[in-house]
Amino acid sequence: MGRNIKLLLIFIGTLPSAFAAAVKDTGAKQSASTILSRGITALGGSDALNKIQGISYHSNLLRTNTLEESQVPGHPDTNVIIEGSQTVSYDFSGNSSDVVQRIDKEYTISDFFYWARPNLEPFNVSLVVKGGQSGYACYVQGNDHALDPPDSTYGYTDLHDPSLNLTILFDPETYLPYVVRAYENHRLFGLSTNDFVLNNYTAIDGIQFPQYIHTMYNERNLLVHTIRDAITINPSFAAGFFDGLSQDLIAQTGSQLKPAAAEVSTEYDAAEVFENSENLIWYGPYSGSLDGLNVTKPVPELPNLYNLAFAGSVYACTVGVFDDAIIVTDAAPHQSKLVIQWIEQTFHRKPTHLLLTHHHHDHSYGAPDFVAAGAALVVPKDFEDYWTKIPNVKFAPSQENKPFIHKDKHMQVRAIWHPDFDHASDWMYFVWTTACPTDSSPVVVTIADAWSPNFEGYELDNNLAIEYLNLAAEDHMPYQYLVVPIHGTPANITDLYELTGYAYPKYKVTDFKAGGPLC
């Protein structure tokens, strides 16, 4: 039975170590072994399956979309891979149940990634995976990382813990496998399903193989679409085809890691690793610490406004301390816990509000940590539904004509939202100034992704920068102010005028009008 399970799962293109079976959409109760036996028979029978020593699936179409970096929250409307092909090969000639796999793929990414690869160079990637106690995953060519050079070989990388607890759903009429389902506890979406959907079976040498393969998230979000146009049974693999890099090459790789078996992590669940990897931004565990924290005050006239920058992180954090509140901007995952710890140690208080520049998960996946600490989420009112799966969440909404405003006798902050910003429809920027400013008072603005000053190589997306300046002009933002970005380091807004050639009006501080007069 064990070998048949292995063969069955490799046929459909995945290999869990923990197995459950169910018949889709039927009330009949059958044991897993009965369903599995019928599934094997439907595929072609155990004798035919046991003759297979290896297999290669070639796909002439590979496309992927993202929920994590979408334009509209909750809709996979942003492309990651717009064109590509891949070959997935398995060797199971040995008696072990451990996976032996190689993925070779070439693909082109969408213009969403101009910020990371301005020339949108194509990816050419080969990844080998071996399971078991001495298992590993290794990029032997290229990488799947948006920020790495295209010709850089990443080398050995993370291999997820094999206890995946997958479930296979079978078609109730044909008994062919229909869905391989993983259950995930997504920090923003709650209990979620990640489905490997199998369609359009075809017979090759008397064995049924699925040709159309989708990845569906929560049964309605299409994230991956592939079509297998060629399936090769028992191919002749070259010697070393499934081997990782030799020890003498490790120092030349991007990761410089040695091969290692999977480790269970309580900090990183499958949902986070999966979506970051699929969106080309998984670089392993967060490495920041309070020892590497640099705290500055952007302007002396606002002594209760802090900018937190962590060594090894590309995400800064703005913290405003009011008499009756502590307000934080953005929640990069895992770093969020350090920010909360710093607030508690420094002020012996807890954060009360989390201002989210937008829903993209690299900026917001730590939001549940702030909610657990008692903070309300400041998000556009029209988008509160996106966050409702966070336990005990509460909101302090912002609207276009009624922005969130908080002030005490020293300082104020406003959360400014306008609909249909191209990067994300819930995108906001935050204005910090004195409680009753004059034209000589300082203004500080927190923004994300539209401009990332001094974030070398990735500081500017011209379209987003100009779109932001258009909104700032609509709100009569003053001509002079300091930008404290989520990515990069503080800079004067006039630098952005020069970079874009934008003729910005000479508005004064007292001209600002979003939410009414500042004083």
C-alpha positions in Angstrom: 0.0 0.0 0.0 2.8 2.5 0.9 4.4 2.2 -2.5 1.1 2.7 -4.2 0.4 5.8 -2.3 3.8 7.1 -3.3 3.2 6.3 -7.0 -0.3 7.7 -6.9 0.9 11.0 -5.5 3.8 11.4 -7.8 1.5 10.8 -10.8 -0.5 13.8 -9.9 2.6 15.8 -9.1 2.8 16.1 -5.3 4.2 13.9 -2.5 2.8 14.3 1.0 4.0 12.0 3.8 0.7 12.1 5.7 -2.3 10.9 3.7 -6.0 11.1 3.9 -8.6 10.3 1.3 -12.2 11.4 0.6 -14.6 11.1 -2.2 -15.7 14.6 -3.5 -19.3 15.6 -3.1 -20.8 12.3 -1.9 -22.3 11.2 1.4 -21.1 7.6 1.1 -18.7 6.6 3.9 -15.7 4.6 2.6 -12.4 3.9 4.2 -9.2 5.6 3.0 -7.8 2.3 1.8 -10.9 1.5 -0.2 -10.9 4.9 -1.9 -7.2 4.7 -2.5 -7.6 1.2 -4.1 -10.3 2.5 -6.4 -8.2 5.5 -7.3 -5.2 3.3 -8.2 -7.5 1.2 -10.4 -8.9 4.3 -12.1 -5.4 5.5 -12.9 -4.5 2.2 -14.5 -3.9 -0.3 -11.8 -1.1 -1.1 -9.4 0.8 -3.4 -11.8 1.1 -0.5 -14.3 2.0 2.0 -11.6 4.7 -0.3 -10.2 6.5 -0.5 -13.5 7.2 3.2 -13.5 10.7 4.1 -12.3 10.6 7.8 -13.2 8.5 10.4 -14.9 8.8 13.9 -16.4 5.9 16.4 -16.8 6.5 19.2 -19.3 4.3 22.2 -19.3 4.3 24.7 -22.1 2.2 27.1 -20.2 3.0 28.4 -16.7 1.2 31.4 -15.2 0.9 32.6 -11.7 -1.1 35.3 -9.8 -0.8 36.8 -6.3 -3.1 37.5 -3.4 -0.3 38.7 -1.3 0.6 41.6 -3.6 -2.7 42.2 -5.3 -4.2 45.6 -6.3 -7.6 44.9 -4.8 -7.5 43.2 -1.4 -8.7 39.7 -1.6 -8.5 39.3 -5.4 -5.6 37.7 -7.2 -5.5 40.4 -9.9 -1.8 40.9 -10.1 0.4 38.7 -12.3 3.7 37.2 -11.1 4.6 34.9 -14.0 3.0 36.1 -17.2 4.7 33.5 -19.5 6.7 30.4 -18.8 7.3 26.7 -19.1 8.5 24.0 -16.8 9.5 20.4 -16.6 9.0 18.5 -13.3 10.8 15.2 -13.0 10.7 12.4 -10.4 13.0 9.5 -9.8 11.4 6.8 -7.7 13.5 3.8 -8.8 14.6 3.0 -5.3 12.6 1.4 -2.5 12.6 4.5 -0.3 9.4 6.6 0.0 11.4 9.8 0.1 10.8 12.2 -2.8 13.5 12.7 -5.5 12.5 15.6 -7.7 13.9 18.2 -10.1 12.1 21.3 -11.4 13.4 23.1 -14.5 11.6 26.2 -15.5 12.0 29.4 -17.6 9.6 32.3 -17.1 9.0 36.0 -17.5 7.6 38.2 -14.7 5.1 40.9 -14.9 5.7 44.7 -14.8 4.7 44.7 -11.1 8.3 43.7 -10.5 9.9 46.8 -12.2 10.9 47.9 -8.7 13.1 44.8 -8.3 14.2 44.0 -11.9 13.9 47.2 -14.0 14.7 45.2 -17.2 12.4 42.3 -16.3 15.1 39.8 -17.1 13.7 36.3 -17.5 14.3 33.5 -14.9 16.0 30.3 -15.8 15.8 28.0 -12.8 16.7 24.4 -11.8 15.8 23.2 -8.4 16.4 19.7 -7.0 14.6 18.3 -3.9 15.4 15.2 -1.9 13.4 14.0 1.1 14.3 12.0 4.2 16.6 12.6 7.1 19.5 13.7 4.9 17.2 15.6 2.5 17.6 19.0 1.1 16.5 21.5 -1.5 19.1 23.1 -3.8 19.0 25.6 -6.7 21.6 24.2 -9.0 20.9 27.0 -11.6 19.4 30.4 -11.1 17.1 31.5 -8.4 13.4 32.4 -7.7 14.2 35.7 -6.0 13.1 39.0 -7.4 16.0 40.9 -5.8 18.8 38.6 -6.8 20.8 38.9 -10.1 19.3 36.7 -12.8 22.5 34.7 -13.3 23.1 34.1 -9.6 22.8 30.5 -8.4 21.1 30.5 -5.1 22.3 27.0 -3.9 20.8 25.2 -0.9 17.7 26.6 0.5 14.8 25.8 2.9 13.0 22.5 2.7 9.6 22.6 4.5 8.9 20.1 7.2 7.4 17.0 5.5 4.4 16.5 7.9 2.0 18.3 5.6 -1.1 16.4 6.4 -2.5 16.6 2.8 -5.9 15.2 1.8 -6.8 13.8 -1.6 -10.3 14.3 -3.0 -11.4 11.8 -5.6 -14.1 12.3 -8.3 -17.1 10.4 -7.2 -17.8 9.0 -10.7 -14.4 8.3 -12.1 -12.5 7.9 -8.8 -9.6 9.8 -10.4 -7.8 12.2 -8.1 -9.4 15.6 -8.3 -7.9 17.8 -5.6 -4.8 17.5 -3.3 -5.6 19.8 -0.4 -3.4 21.4 2.2 -5.0 23.1 5.2 -3.2 26.2 6.3 -3.7 28.6 9.1 -3.1 31.9 7.4 -2.6 34.8 9.8 -4.8 37.1 7.8 -7.3 34.8 6.1 -7.7 32.3 9.0 -8.1 28.6 8.3 -7.5 28.2 4.5 -7.3 25.6 1.8 -4.5 25.4 -0.7 -5.7 23.1 -3.5 -3.7 21.4 -6.2 -6.6 20.8 -8.7 -6.3 18.1 -11.4 -8.3 18.2 -14.6 -8.5 16.8 -18.2 -7.0 13.3 -17.7 -5.5 11.6 -20.7 -4.4 8.0 -21.2 -0.7 7.2 -21.9 0.2 3.5 -22.1 -3.0 2.6 -20.3 -2.4 5.0 -17.4 -4.5 8.2 -16.7 -2.6 11.4 -16.3 -4.0 14.9 -15.5 -3.0 17.6 -18.0 -4.6 20.8 -16.6 -3.2 21.7 -13.2 -4.4 24.6 -11.1 -3.5 25.9 -7.6 -6.7 27.4 -6.0 -6.6 29.2 -2.7 -9.8 29.0 -0.5 -11.5 27.4 -3.5 -12.0 30.7 -5.5 -8.6 32.3 -6.0 -6.6 31.0 -9.0 -2.9 31.3 -8.1 -1.1 28.9 -10.5 -2.2 27.6 -13.9 -0.2 25.0 -15.9 -0.9 22.8 -18.9 1.1 19.6 -19.3 1.7 19.1 -23.0 4.1 16.2 -22.7 4.4 13.4 -20.2 7.4 11.0 -20.4 7.3 7.7 -18.6 10.6 6.1 -17.5 12.9 8.7 -19.1 16.6 8.2 -19.2 18.0 10.7 -16.6 21.6 11.8 -17.0 24.0 10.9 -14.2 23.8 13.5 -11.4 20.6 14.9 -12.7 19.0 14.9 -9.2 22.1 15.9 -7.3 22.7 19.1 -5.4 25.7 21.3 -5.7 29.1 19.9 -4.6 30.6 21.3 -1.4 33.3 23.2 -3.3 30.6 25.3 -5.0 28.7 26.4 -1.9 30.8 29.5 -1.3 29.8 30.8 -4.8 26.1 30.5 -4.2 23.6 33.2 -3.1 22.7 31.4 0.1 26.1 29.9 1.0 24.1 27.3 3.0 25.1 23.6 3.3 22.5 20.8 2.7 20.3 20.3 5.7 17.1 18.3 6.4 13.9 20.1 7.1 13.4 21.7 10.6 10.1 22.4 12.2 9.5 26.1 12.8 7.0 27.5 15.2 7.5 31.0 13.7 6.9 30.2 10.0 3.9 28.3 8.9 3.3 26.8 5.5 1.0 29.7 4.5 3.6 32.3 4.9 6.4 30.4 3.3 4.2 29.3 0.3 3.0 32.8 -0.6 6.4 34.5 -0.2 8.0 31.8 -2.3 5.3 32.0 -5.0 5.8 35.8 -5.0 9.6 35.6 -5.4 10.3 37.3 -2.1 11.1 34.3 0.2 14.7 34.8 1.6 14.5 32.7 4.7 13.8 33.6 8.3 13.8 37.2 9.5 17.2 38.0 10.9 16.5 41.3 12.7 17.0 41.8 16.5 16.7 44.6 19.1 20.5 44.6 19.2 20.5 45.7 15.6 17.8 48.4 16.1 18.7 52.0 15.2 16.2 54.6 16.6 16.1 58.1 15.4 13.9 61.2 15.7 13.3 62.5 12.2 12.7 66.1 13.2 13.6 67.8 16.5 10.3 69.7 16.6 8.4 66.4 16.9 10.3 64.8 19.8 7.7 62.0 20.2 8.0 60.7 16.6 10.5 57.9 16.1 11.9 56.0 13.1 12.9 52.5 13.8 15.4 50.8 11.4 16.6 47.2 12.0 19.9 46.0 10.7 19.4 43.4 8.0 15.9 44.5 7.3 14.5 46.6 4.4 11.4 47.6 6.4 11.5 50.7 8.7 8.7 51.6 11.1 7.4 54.9 12.3 6.2 55.2 15.9 4.3 58.2 17.2 3.9 58.5 21.0 0.9 60.5 22.1 -0.4 61.3 25.6 -3.2 58.7 25.2 -1.9 56.5 22.3 1.0 54.9 20.6 0.6 54.7 16.9 2.7 52.5 14.6 3.0 52.4 10.8 3.1 49.0 9.1 3.7 45.5 10.4 6.4 43.6 8.6 6.1 40.0 9.7 8.3 38.9 12.7 9.7 42.4 13.0 6.3 43.3 14.3 7.1 41.5 17.6 10.3 43.4 18.0 8.6 46.7 17.5 6.0 45.8 20.2 8.8 44.7 22.5 10.7 47.9 22.0 7.5 50.0 22.8 6.9 48.0 26.0 10.5 48.3 27.2 10.9 51.9 26.3 7.5 53.4 27.3 6.0 50.7 29.5 2.9 50.9 27.3 1.3 49.0 24.5 0.6 50.1 20.9 -3.0 51.4 20.5 -3.2 51.8 16.7 -1.6 50.3 13.7 -1.6 52.4 10.6 -1.3 50.1 7.5 0.0 51.8 4.3 -1.7 48.9 2.3 -2.6 45.3 2.5 0.5 43.7 0.8 1.6 41.0 3.2 5.2 42.1 3.4 3.8 45.2 5.1 0.9 43.7 7.0 1.4 40.0 7.9 2.5 41.1 11.4 -0.8 42.9 12.0 -2.2 40.1 14.2 0.7 40.7 16.6 -0.4 44.3 17.1 -4.1 43.3 17.4 -3.1 40.7 20.1 -1.3 43.6 21.9 -4.6 45.6 21.8 -4.1 47.9 18.8 -6.9 48.9 16.5 -6.2 48.7 12.7 -6.4 51.9 10.8 -7.5 51.0 7.3 -9.8 52.5 4.7 -13.4 51.8 5.8 -14.3 50.2 2.5 -11.7 47.4 3.1 -12.3 46.3 6.7 -13.7 42.9 5.5 -10.2 41.9 4.4 -9.0 41.9 8.1 -12.0 40.4 9.9 -10.5 36.9 10.2 -7.9 38.2 12.6 -9.1 37.2 16.1 -10.5 40.1 18.2 -9.7 42.7 15.5 -11.1 46.2 16.0 -10.9 49.1 13.6 -10.4 52.8 13.5 -11.4 53.4 9.9 -10.3 56.2 7.6 -12.3 57.6 4.7 -11.5 59.8 1.8 -13.5 62.7 3.1 -13.1 61.8 6.7 -9.6 60.6 7.4 -8.5 59.1 10.6 -7.0 61.8 12.8 -5.4 61.5 16.2 -3.8 64.4 18.1 -2.8 65.6 21.5 -1.3 68.9 22.7 2.0 68.1 21.0 1.4 66.3 17.7 -1.2 65.0 15.3 -1.3 62.3 12.6 -3.7 61.9 9.6 -4.2 58.8 7.5 -5.0 59.9 4.0 -6.7 57.5 1.5 -7.9 58.0 -2.0 -9.5 55.3 -4.1 -7.9 53.4 -7.0 -4.2 54.0 -6.3 -2.4 51.8 -8.8 -0.2 49.9 -6.4 -3.0 48.9 -4.1 -6.5 50.2 -3.9 -6.3 50.5 -0.1 -3.0 52.4 -0.2 -2.6 55.3 2.3 0.0 57.8 3.3 0.3 59.3 6.8 0.9 63.0 7.7 2.6 63.9 11.0 2.9 67.5 12.3 2.5 69.6 15.4 -0.9 69.9 17.1 -1.5 73.4 15.6 1.1 74.0 12.9 2.0 77.3 11.3 3.7 77.7 7.9 7.1 77.2 9.6 6.1 74.0 11.4 7.6 70.6 10.2 5.6 68.1 8.3 6.7 64.4 8.1 5.0 61.9 5.7 5.2 58.1 5.9 4.8 56.4 2.6 5.5 52.9 1.2 6.6 51.7 -2.2 5.8 54.9 -4.1 9.2 56.3 -3.2 12.0 54.5 -1.3 14.8 57.1 -1.0 18.3 55.6 -0.7 17.0 52.0 -1.1 19.8 51.5 -3.6 18.6 50.1 -6.9 15.0 50.0 -5.9 14.1 53.5 -4.8 11.7 54.7 -7.5 8.8 53.5 -9.5 8.2 56.6 -11.7 4.5 55.8 -12.2 3.7 55.3 -8.5 5.8 58.3 -7.5 4.0 60.6 -9.9 0.6 59.2 -8.8 1.5 59.9 -5.2 2.6 63.5 -6.1 -0.7 64.0 -7.9 -2.6 63.0 -4.7 -0.4 65.1 -2.5 -1.1 68.1 -4.8 -4.8 67.3 -4.6 -4.6 67.4 -0.8 -2.5 70.6 -0.9 0.5 69.0 0.8 3.1 71.7 1.4 6.0 72.1 -1.0 8.5 71.3 1.6 8.4 68.3 4.0 10.3 65.2 5.1 9.5 61.8 3.8 10.2 58.9 6.2 9.7 55.9 4.1 9.0 52.3 5.0 11.8 51.3 2.6 15.0 53.4 2.6 16.0 56.4 4.7 14.4 59.8 5.3 14.7 62.4 2.5 13.3 65.8 1.5 10.3 65.6 -0.9 12.1 68.1 -3.1 14.5 65.3 -4.1 11.5 63.5 -5.6 10.5 66.6 -7.6 13.9 66.6 -9.2 13.9 62.8 -9.9 10.6 63.0 -11.6 10.7 66.5 -13.1 7.4 67.2 -11.3 6.4 70.9 -11.1 4.8 70.8 -7.7 2.8 73.9 -6.5 4.3 76.0 -3.8 1.6 75.1 -1.2 2.2 76.1 2.4 1.6 74.0 5.5 -1.6 75.9 6.3 -2.9 75.1 2.8 -3.3 71.4 3.6 -7.0 70.4 3.4 -7.5 66.6 3.7 -9.6 66.3 6.8 -9.9 70.0 7.2 -7.5 72.6 8.5 -4.5 71.3 10.5 -5.2 73.9 13.1 
